[in-house]
């Protein structure tokens, strides 16, 4: 009978170009010595095969430190080498059905023992297995009388208990952005687990999509006072928040809702739930936004959405650049993720050796700060 080792618990994954990464919140400061004792779970079942690799990343070096085969009940044990550098980070990883899964990072002896690497079965993505767009929040700020800056948050949910894997070169999920957008920037939210790409005016997910909620963003500029937002799939919650002060705005396809304050700024709000595929129109005017509104069950957007909005608004940059408000530890963890992504891309032949070496060097410098 297979069983989970005592004391383990589920750890969420972070998708990164064919990889899933789960971060620990911290680690002991003691010198890295001793053993890493852990377990690999495939869904709710202990793994019965595979090789776990211990990785180490510092400002001067990144690569594997040791490896071991998975034993009974998915258990493994790896020696933790002494750390010659105070900023060095470690994590363990395993391949399963073509996807690389990571456990938490740690800079000292892991705080959680046994250390858990949570993996999942793979499920081919496609029309028969669609991911659910649970929520979409759009923050709109007037730049002048004829233009907008837009920041969107998407919450995509995989409820299959398996990692959705796309066909080679085909997006597992994608959605059109409004027409004629400029200065487009897409990425993973601080609360999210997936890194999107931009493909021909569409925000797309081409990497494995793990179970659970995955939050990502798109930012862009629109040089027009009137624009249309395509809704290509059913959407659980939809809201548009217009930052004050702003001229009169009408939103056709959603209903007026109470204003909301996000990070000290007041936003006019239009919202709906259970929105069918349609087009939402934003234009100048003061007539009722409710006319022609799509079907909805309540004008209540979950508090979690407000939290996501606050997180995004809090790190708003000047539109064409600027440092987001992240602490050094967050930047180091992001750099570790990016290095792992680069290494996987190089191994798969998606980037050249020269590009890999250059980008990796920049990221290693970030870890050393």
C-alpha positions in Angstrom: 0.0 0.0 0.0 1.4 3.4 -1.0 1.3 6.2 1.5 2.4 9.8 2.0 5.3 10.3 4.4 4.1 11.8 7.8 4.4 15.5 8.0 4.2 16.3 4.3 1.7 18.7 2.8 0.8 20.0 -0.6 3.1 22.7 -2.0 1.9 24.7 -5.0 3.9 24.9 -8.2 5.2 27.8 -10.2 5.2 27.3 -14.0 8.4 28.5 -15.6 8.8 27.5 -19.3 8.0 23.9 -18.9 8.8 23.8 -15.2 6.9 24.1 -12.0 8.5 26.0 -9.1 7.4 26.2 -5.5 9.0 28.8 -3.2 9.7 28.5 0.5 9.2 31.7 2.5 12.7 31.5 4.0 15.5 29.3 5.3 17.8 28.9 8.2 20.9 31.0 8.2 23.2 28.2 9.4 25.9 26.8 7.2 24.5 24.3 4.8 25.4 20.8 6.1 23.6 17.6 6.7 21.0 15.9 4.6 17.9 16.8 2.6 15.2 14.3 3.3 12.1 14.5 1.2 9.4 12.9 -0.8 8.1 13.2 -4.4 4.3 13.0 -4.8 2.5 12.5 -8.2 -0.8 14.0 -7.4 -1.9 12.2 -4.2 0.3 9.1 -4.9 4.0 8.8 -3.9 6.3 8.5 -6.9 7.8 5.1 -7.6 10.4 6.1 -10.1 12.5 9.1 -11.2 15.7 10.9 -10.2 15.8 13.9 -7.8 18.6 16.5 -8.6 19.8 18.9 -6.0 20.6 22.3 -7.5 22.7 25.2 -6.1 22.6 28.8 -7.4 24.8 31.7 -6.3 26.2 34.8 -7.8 29.2 32.9 -9.2 27.7 29.5 -10.0 24.6 27.5 -10.8 24.2 23.8 -11.5 23.5 20.4 -10.0 25.2 19.5 -6.7 24.0 15.8 -6.4 21.3 13.4 -7.5 19.6 10.3 -6.3 16.9 7.8 -7.4 13.5 7.9 -5.7 13.0 5.1 -3.3 10.0 3.5 -1.6 7.0 5.8 -1.0 8.7 8.5 -3.1 11.3 9.1 -0.5 14.8 10.5 -1.2 17.8 11.7 0.7 20.6 14.0 -0.6 23.6 15.4 1.2 23.6 19.2 1.5 27.1 20.5 0.8 28.7 23.2 2.9 27.9 26.6 1.5 30.9 28.7 0.7 28.8 31.8 -0.1 26.2 33.4 2.2 23.8 34.1 -0.6 23.7 30.6 -2.1 20.4 29.0 -2.7 19.4 25.3 -3.1 16.4 23.5 -4.4 15.6 19.9 -5.6 13.8 19.0 -8.8 12.5 16.0 -10.7 11.3 15.3 -14.3 7.9 13.7 -14.6 6.2 13.0 -18.0 8.3 15.7 -19.7 7.7 18.4 -17.0 10.3 19.6 -14.5 9.0 20.1 -11.0 10.8 22.0 -8.2 10.5 22.0 -4.5 11.0 25.0 -2.3 14.3 27.0 -2.3 16.3 27.2 0.9 19.5 29.0 1.9 20.2 26.9 5.0 18.9 23.6 6.4 15.3 23.3 5.1 12.7 24.4 7.6 10.2 21.8 6.5 11.2 18.1 6.7 10.4 16.0 4.9 10.9 18.3 1.9 8.1 17.9 -0.6 8.3 18.0 -4.4 4.8 18.1 -5.7 4.3 16.8 -9.2 1.2 15.9 -11.2 0.2 13.6 -14.1 0.3 15.2 -17.5 -2.9 15.9 -19.5 -3.0 17.1 -23.1 -4.6 20.5 -23.4 -7.2 21.3 -26.0 -10.9 21.9 -26.6 -11.8 18.8 -24.6 -9.8 20.1 -21.6 -10.1 23.8 -21.4 -8.8 25.9 -18.6 -11.4 28.1 -16.9 -11.1 31.9 -16.9 -12.4 32.5 -13.4 -11.8 36.3 -13.2 -10.6 39.2 -15.2 -9.8 42.7 -13.8 -9.0 45.6 -16.0 -7.5 48.8 -14.5 -7.9 51.8 -16.9 -6.1 55.1 -16.4 -6.6 58.2 -18.7 -3.4 59.5 -20.2 -5.1 62.4 -22.0 -8.5 63.0 -23.6 -7.9 60.4 -26.3 -5.8 57.7 -24.7 -5.6 55.0 -21.9 -3.1 53.0 -20.0 -4.5 49.5 -19.3 -3.4 46.9 -16.7 -5.2 43.6 -16.8 -5.2 40.7 -14.4 -6.3 37.2 -15.5 -7.1 34.3 -13.1 -6.9 31.1 -15.1 -7.9 27.9 -13.2 -6.9 24.3 -14.0 -9.3 22.0 -12.1 -8.2 18.7 -13.6 -5.8 17.6 -10.9 -3.2 17.2 -13.7 -0.8 19.5 -15.5 -2.1 20.7 -18.8 0.6 20.2 -21.5 0.2 21.8 -24.9 1.2 20.3 -28.3 4.6 21.5 -29.4 4.4 25.1 -30.5 0.6 25.4 -29.8 -0.7 27.5 -26.9 -2.5 25.6 -24.1 -4.6 28.7 -23.7 -4.8 32.2 -25.4 -7.0 35.2 -25.4 -7.1 38.2 -27.7 -6.2 41.7 -26.4 -8.1 44.8 -27.7 -7.2 45.9 -31.2 -4.5 48.5 -31.8 -2.7 48.2 -28.5 0.9 49.5 -28.0 3.7 49.1 -25.5 2.4 45.6 -24.5 4.0 43.9 -21.5 2.8 40.5 -20.2 4.1 38.5 -17.2 3.3 36.5 -14.1 1.6 38.3 -11.2 3.2 38.2 -7.8 0.3 35.9 -6.8 0.5 33.9 -9.9 2.1 30.7 -11.1 2.3 31.0 -14.9 4.4 33.0 -17.3 2.5 34.1 -20.4 3.8 35.2 -23.8 2.6 37.6 -26.4 1.7 36.0 -29.8 0.1 38.1 -32.6 -1.9 40.3 -30.3 -2.9 37.5 -28.0 -1.8 36.7 -24.5 -0.9 33.0 -24.5 0.2 30.1 -22.3 2.5 27.8 -24.1 4.1 26.1 -21.1 2.6 23.5 -18.8 -0.3 24.8 -16.7 -0.4 23.2 -13.2 -3.6 22.5 -11.2 -5.1 25.4 -9.3 -5.3 29.1 -9.9 -2.7 30.9 -12.0 -2.7 34.7 -12.1 -0.9 36.7 -14.8 -1.1 40.3 -16.2 -1.0 42.3 -19.4 -0.2 46.0 -19.6 -0.6 48.1 -22.7 -1.6 51.6 -24.1 -4.5 52.5 -26.2 -4.4 55.7 -28.2 -8.2 56.2 -28.5 -11.0 57.2 -26.2 -13.3 54.4 -27.5 -12.2 50.8 -27.4 -13.6 47.3 -27.3 -12.6 44.4 -25.0 -13.1 41.0 -26.5 -14.5 38.2 -24.2 -13.8 35.0 -26.1 -14.6 32.5 -23.4 -17.1 32.4 -20.5 -15.7 34.4 -17.6 -16.6 33.9 -14.0 -16.0 37.5 -12.8 -15.3 40.5 -14.9 -14.6 44.1 -13.8 -13.3 47.3 -15.3 -12.0 49.9 -12.9 -11.5 53.5 -14.2 -9.1 55.5 -12.1 -10.4 58.9 -10.9 -10.3 61.7 -11.9 -11.7 60.8 -15.4 -14.2 62.2 -17.8 -17.6 60.6 -18.1 -17.2 57.0 -19.2 -19.8 54.5 -20.4 -19.1 50.7 -20.3 -21.5 48.7 -22.4 -21.6 45.0 -21.4 -21.1 45.4 -17.6 -23.1 47.1 -14.9 -22.3 50.1 -12.6 -20.9 48.9 -9.3 -19.8 50.8 -6.1 -16.5 52.6 -6.4 -13.5 51.0 -4.9 -10.2 52.3 -3.4 -7.0 50.5 -4.4 -3.7 51.6 -3.0 -5.0 55.0 -2.1 -6.5 55.7 -5.5 -10.3 55.8 -6.2 -11.7 53.8 -9.1 -15.0 53.9 -10.8 -16.2 50.3 -11.2 -18.2 48.3 -13.7 -18.7 44.6 -13.0 -20.6 41.4 -13.7 -20.4 37.7 -13.0 -20.9 34.6 -15.2 -20.2 36.7 -18.4 -20.9 34.9 -21.7 -18.6 35.4 -24.7 -19.2 38.9 -26.0 -17.6 42.3 -26.5 -17.4 45.0 -23.8 -17.3 48.5 -25.1 -15.7 51.5 -23.3 -16.5 54.9 -24.6 -17.1 58.5 -23.6 -20.5 59.3 -22.2 -22.7 59.2 -19.2 -25.5 56.9 -20.2 -26.2 53.7 -18.3 -23.6 51.0 -18.6 -26.3 48.5 -17.9 -27.9 48.8 -21.3 -27.1 45.6 -23.2 -25.3 44.1 -20.2 -24.5 40.4 -20.5 -26.0 37.8 -18.2 -24.9 37.9 -14.6 -25.8 36.5 -11.2 -24.6 39.3 -8.9 -22.5 42.4 -9.0 -20.1 41.0 -6.4 -16.5 40.5 -7.2 -14.5 38.5 -4.7 -12.3 40.3 -2.2 -9.4 38.3 -3.6 -9.8 40.2 -6.8 -9.5 43.5 -4.9 -6.4 42.1 -3.3 -5.0 41.2 -6.7 -5.8 44.7 -8.0 -4.1 46.2 -5.0 -1.0 44.1 -5.5 -0.8 45.2 -9.2 -1.6 48.8 -8.5 1.0 48.9 -5.7 3.8 48.0 -8.1 2.7 50.3 -10.9 5.7 51.8 -12.6 6.0 54.8 -14.9 4.5 53.3 -18.0 7.7 52.9 -19.9 9.9 51.6 -17.1 10.9 51.8 -13.4 11.7 49.4 -10.6 8.8 47.6 -9.1 8.6 47.5 -5.3 10.3 44.1 -4.6 12.6 43.2 -1.7 16.0 41.7 -2.3 14.9 38.2 -1.3 12.0 38.4 -3.8 14.3 39.5 -6.6 16.8 36.6 -5.8 14.0 34.1 -5.9 12.8 35.5 -9.2 16.3 35.3 -10.6 16.6 31.7 -9.5 13.4 30.9 -11.3 14.6 32.7 -14.4 17.9 30.8 -14.4 16.1 27.5 -14.2 13.9 28.6 -17.1 17.0 29.6 -19.1 18.8 26.3 -18.4 15.7 24.4 -19.6 15.4 26.5 -22.7 19.0 26.0 -23.6 18.8 22.2 -23.0 15.8 22.1 -25.3 17.6 24.1 -28.0 15.1 27.1 -27.8 17.9 29.6 -27.3 21.5 29.8 -28.4 24.5 29.2 -26.1 25.6 32.8 -26.5 22.1 34.2 -25.4 22.0 31.7 -22.6 25.4 32.7 -21.3 24.7 36.4 -21.5 21.2 36.3 -19.8 22.4 33.9 -17.2 25.3 36.2 -16.3 22.9 39.1 -15.8 20.7 37.0 -13.5 23.6 35.7 -11.5 24.6 39.3 -10.9 21.1 40.0 -9.6 21.4 37.1 -7.1 24.7 38.6 -5.8 23.2 42.0 -5.0 
